[in-house]
């Protein structure tokens, strides 16, 4: 069974934080999200580099903060991506550091939301998480998504095959065989009647 092949873009993460997060730190989050997917993806899956993605969305504030279908489809078209991963990272200050919740959603190139998700956490209200562990959590989140993306070819093929195979040929064949015996029966009955009358 061959896996799905295509191009995947991981967008800049949407940050929900109770403190300030610099652009540099956001880019570092993005680097780790992309790295996690690159490391776990199969050879058939091409993951757009973090630098290439940031260049593609530069100057477009709506693309740099994209978290919905319309802009996901626009970015997919601009980058020739077949899948677009939209990350959201929630950061909360805690005792001894911060807590992180990483959530991922995936859209296809037309902006249709797919059942491909990922979630990782690091730290909680009682125990903080340092940046090194947070970066590892971001990598794990996108790495877990790689297997889901690779297996998407199966339901797509099944859907295509199911819609293509149950067509009219079987019905036409039955109708043809059902109608063909009808004219032959009367002819078989008429033959002995005429021969009996002659003798």
N, C-alpha and C positions, 0 to 999 in steps of 0.2 A: 504494500500500500504506500503510495507516494504521498508526501505531505504537501501542504499548501505552499505555493511559491509566489512571492511578490515583494513589494516594497512597503516598509512601515516607517511612519513618522511619529516620533514622540514629541508632543508639544511642550512648550515651557509650562512648568507647573503653576497652577493657581494657588496662591499662598493665602491662607486664612490664619492670621497670627495676632496674638494680643500684644505683640511687640513689633518693633521695626525689623524688616528683613531687607538687607541691601540687595541691589541688582547683582552684585558679584556673588553673594551667597545663593541667590535664586538660580543663577547660572551654574553654580556648583551643584545644586540639587539636580538641575537638568542633566548635567554631565553624568551623574551617577545613575539616574533613571535610564538614560540611553545606554550607558555601559552595561547595566544589568541585562537589558534586552539583547544587546549585541553578543554578550558572552553566552547566552543560553539559546539563541536562535539557531536554527539549522542552516546549512549552507545554501538552501534555496530561498532563504529570507534575507533580504537586504534591508538593513536598518540605516536610515539617514543619520549622518553624524550630527552631533549637537551643534557644532559650528555652522554646518550647512543649513540646519533648520533655523537657527537664530538669524542667519543672513537672509533667509527667505522671508521671515516675518518682520525684519527690521523696517521701521517707518510705518508699520501698520499696528496701531495700538489695539485694535479689535482682534487682530490675529495673535498678538503677544499675550492677550488675556482670554483667548478662546476657550470656551467650555461648553459649547452647544453645537447643534447640527449644521446650521448654515455656514459658519466660519470654518468648521472642520472640513466640509466639502470643498470650500474655496482653497484651503491650504493643501488639501489632497491634490487638487488640480494643479496648483502652482508648483508642487514638489513631485508630481507624478507618483504620489503614494497611493497604495491600494488599501491600506489601513492607517487610521490616525488614532493614536493613543492620547487621551486627555487626562493628565494627572492633576490631582488636588492634594495639597499637603496642609494639614491643620497643625499649627504649632501653638502650644500653650506653656507658659512659664510655670515651673514646678520647683519644689525644694531640691536644690542641687542640680539644676539644669532645666531642660524642657522636655515635654512629651510631644511625640510626632505620630500623626495618623496619615498614612499614604493610601490614597484611593485612586483607582484607575478605571476609566471607561474607554471603550473602543468603538470607533465609527468606521464604516466602509467609505469608499471614495465618493459615494453619492450622499454621504451624510446620514446614513441609516445607522441607528444605534444597534450594536451587536451584543450578544450575550457573552462577552469576553470581559471579565473584570479581574481586578487584583486589589488586595488590601494587606497592608502590613502596619504594625504599630511598634513604637519604641518608647518605653517609659510610660508613666501614668501620673496621676495626681500625687501619689505618695513617693514616687522615685523618678528622678530625672534621667534623661538619656543624653549622653554626650554626642558630639557631632560625628565622631567616627562610627559609632553604633548606628546613628541615624542614617548615615550614608549607606551602610550595609543593608539597612532595612529598605531603603529606596531601590537598591540593586535587586534584593530578593523579590520585591513587589513586581518589577518588570520581568524578572527572570521567570516568575511563576506564570506570567502572561504568555511567554514564548510558546509553551506547550499547547495552550489553548488556541493561539493563532495558527500554529502548525496543523492542528487537527480540524480546522474549519472547512477544509476541502470535502470531508466526508458528508456532512449534512447538505452542503451545497450540491454535490453530485447526486445525492439521493433525491433531493427536491427536483432537480432537473430531469432525472430519469423517470421519476414518478409522473411528471406532467407530460412527458413525451410518449411513454409506452402505452397507457390506456387510451388508445385512440379508436378510430372507426374500423380498421381492418378486421378485428375479430367479429364485429357486428355484421359487416358486409359479407364475410365468409358464411356466417350462419344463415343470413337472409338468402344467399345464393343457393345453398344446399337445400334450404327449406322450399324454395320455389321451383327447383328443377324436377323433383319427383312428380309434382302435380300434373303436368301435361302428359307424362309417360303412362300413367295409370289408365286413363280412358282409352288410349290407343290399344293397350293390351287386352282390355275387355271387349272392344269392338271386333277384334280379329276373329275370335272363335264364333261370335254371333253370325258374322257374314258367311263363314265357311259352313255352318250348320244349315243355314238357309239354302245354300247352293245344292246340297245333297238331299 
